[in-house]
């Protein structure tokens, strides 16, 4: 059948708490970085592509590196992202499943090395725990004026930038409208920011909804957003060092703050795999 439709490329579809990604093993394929943004736009598109929040390529680590592999991560709009927490868990589990790396390994992202551990036994089997890059730029109680309304926003970079707003009722929050307004606010220019809306239930539990930069919409979950939210909630004295955050998709992400490090744990699943036909998508390897 491949002869009828032209050149085909294998892919994997992964999801971490409803945040879904197309993954391509680029170690032998050799897709050039120059065309990767176009691949992300085309493949992540609804109707004409696979449809996903993002696309990442697994690639060889540099020869002089201690990394097991590196990735090239792109949002669905073709923009390259420094890091994605949920995708990092998907990368860790798929790399282990494909014998690219052992259960405990380290891979490279634009934000720095990520340590991943695939849990292979017990009730949490299949979950992945990743140590995120050290947070930076943490700032609390930022006063913003949104169309004449004063708002308090907090900020942390947990691999990518995140604004966090604590609300009384996350279900009644207009995530699309308010998220877009904060994402493009001059305070976070020129790169913009992801935006998280969190409701603290108790010292170990929160509800979370996230507007993601690059997707330009609310997503079912965001790992780095959950990490930033828990980091800021703990800093403000709202939660303990470990908290479980229930995302829009109903899944739970566990964030632990241990010795200055931030750990993210949750499920990572392969939903299907298949073949992409490059001619139909208008794509080339280089």
N, C-alpha and C positions, 0 to 999 in steps of 0.2 A: 504493500500500500504506500510505503514511503516514496517509491519512485513516482507515483501518480501526483503526489503533493509536494515533491521536492525535498530539500535538505531538512532533516529533523534533528532536534536537540532534546535530550531527556531533561525533565524537570521534576521537582518535588514540591508539593503544596503542604506547608506546615502552618499550624496555628498555636499560639500561646495565649490562653485566656481570651480567645476570640479575636486577637490581633493576628491577621493572617498574612503569610508571605509566600512568594514563589522563590524557590532556591535552585540555583544552577551550579553544578560542580564544574568549575572552570579550570581545573588543574591541567587537563589535557585538551580541553576545547579551545582555550586561548582567545576568548572574546576580548577585544581591545577596550581599554578604559575609555577611549574617545567615544565609543558607540554605546557604552553601558547606560547612560541616561535615556537614550532613545529606547533601548530594550525595556527599561523600567516603565516608561510611559505607555508603550504599546502592550506589553504583557499584562500590566496591572489594570488596564482599561476594561470596563464592563462591556459586554456584548462582543467586542472584537478581540478581546484577549482572555486571560484566565480570570482576572479580577482579584485584586489583593490590595492590602495597605502598603506593601512594599516588596522589593525584590533585592535579594543579595546573592552574590557570587562567592563561592568558597574557592580559595586559590592557595597556591604554594606560598609558604613563608620564605623570606629571604634566607639564603644558604647560611649566613653567619648569625642567624637568629635562633633563639631557644623556643620560639613559638611553634606550635603544632601545625598551624595554618593561619591564613589571614582571610578577612572578608572585604568585599566592596558592597556597601549598603546604600540603597537608593529608595527614596519615598516614591509613591505612586505618580507624583508629578515630574519625576526625573531628577529631583534635587538630591544631592548626595548628603547623607546624614553622618555625623560623627559616631553615633551610637544609637542602639535601640535595645532596651532591656528585654522585652518579650522575644525579640528576634534572636538575642544572644542565647536565650535558653533553647530556642529552636535549633540554632546552629550547633550548640553543644550536643544535643540529643542526636541530630542527624549525622554529625561527624562521627559520633560513637557508633551509630548503627551501620554506617558505611565503612567502618574500620579505618577511618582517616586519623582518628585519635583515640586514646584510651578514655575510660570513664572520667578520670580527672585529668584535665588538660588546660592549656592556655592558648588563646588565639588573639590575633591582632585586629584592632579597629582603629579608626581615625582618632578616637579619643584616648587610645592607649591599650595595653594588654588587658584581657578579660580572663579571669580564672573561672572555669566551669567544672561542676561535678554532677554527673548523671547518677541519680539514685537507682540502683539496680535491684534492691531487695526491700521487703517490708511493705507496709501500707502506702508509703509514698513512692513506690516503684514507678519509674517513668517521669517523675518530676526532676527538675534541674535546678540546682542552686548555683548562682553566679555571684562572684565578687566584682562589683562595679568599680570603675575608676574612682579615685578619691574625689569627693565633691568639692566644688570651688564656687567662689562668688556668692556665697550664702549671705542673704540680706533679709531682714525682717522689717515689717511695718513700713512698707513703701506706700506713701499716699499718692493715689492717682485720682484725677478728676475725669469722670466718664460722662460726657454730655451734661455737665452741671451737677453730677452726683459724685460725692467723695467716696472713695473705696480704699480699703486697706489690702494690699497685695504683698506676698512674700516671694522670695526668689532663691533658687539654687540651681546650679549646673551639675547634673549627675551623669555627665557624658554628653548631654544636650541641654539647652536652657529650658527651665521650667518656672513659670509663675504659678503660685498656689493661692487660692482664695478659700477661706474657711466660711461655710455657710450654715444656716440653721436647718435648711431643708434642701438637700441636693436634688430631689425629684422635681421641685418647683423652679429650679434654676434654668434660665434660658441659655444653655451651654453654647448653642450655635451663635447667637447674637453677641453675647457677652464675651465668649471665647475669642471670636474674631476681632472684636474691638480691642481687647487686651493684647492679643497676638500681634496686632499691627500698631500698637500705641508707640508714640515717639520715645517713650522711656526705654523701650527695648529695641529701638532701631540701631543699625540697619538690618540685623539678622532676624529680628523678631523672636518670639518665644512660644513654646507650648504652654497651654493653660489648663490647670487642674482645679476642680471644684470639689471640696471635701467636706463631709459632715462627720464630726467626731461623735461616735456612739458611746464609747467608754475609753478607758486608758489603753485598751488592747484591740479596739475595733473601729474601723472607719468605713464610710461609703465614699466612692470616688467616681467622678465622671471627668473625662479628659477631652479637650479640643487639641488635635495634633497639627502642628505646623507641617506643611508638605502634603498632608492628606486634606487639610483645610476643612475639617469636619470633626464631629465627635467620633471616637473609635470605641470599640468594645473594651479595650484595656490599653494601658501604657505602662510598661515596667519601670522605665526611668522616671515617669511621672509619679508612680506610686512611691518610688524611692525618695524623690524630692519631697513629696507630701509628708511621708513619715519622718524624714530628717527634720523638716521645719516644724512639724507638730511636736516632736520630742524637744527641739530647741526651745519652743514656746511653752513647754511644760504641759502640753495637752495630752500626751501619750507616753507610755513607757518605751524602753529601748527596742522592743519587738511588738509589731502590730500586724493584724490581718486586715487587708483592705479589699472589700468586695467591689468589683468593677461593674461597669454598665452591662457587660455580658453575663453577670452573675457568678463569675469565677472569683477565686480568692487568691491574692498575691500576699505572701508573707515577707515583710521587710524587717531585717534585723540590723541594728547598729552595734557593731562589736569592735571595740578598740580603735575607733576612728574610721573603720571600714564599713561600707554599706553592702549588705547581702540581699539578693532578691531570689525568692524561691517560688516556683509554681509549675504548673503542667506545661508540657510541650508535646504536641501530637502531630503525626503525619496523617493528613486526611486523604490524600491521594497522590499518585504520580502519573506521569504520562509523557507525551512527545509534543514538542512545539514545532510547528512547520514555519520556517523562516520566511518563505515566499509569501504566505498568506498574511503574515504580520508586517511585511515590508522591511525585514531586518537582515543585516549582514554581520558576519563575524568581525569585520574590520572596516 
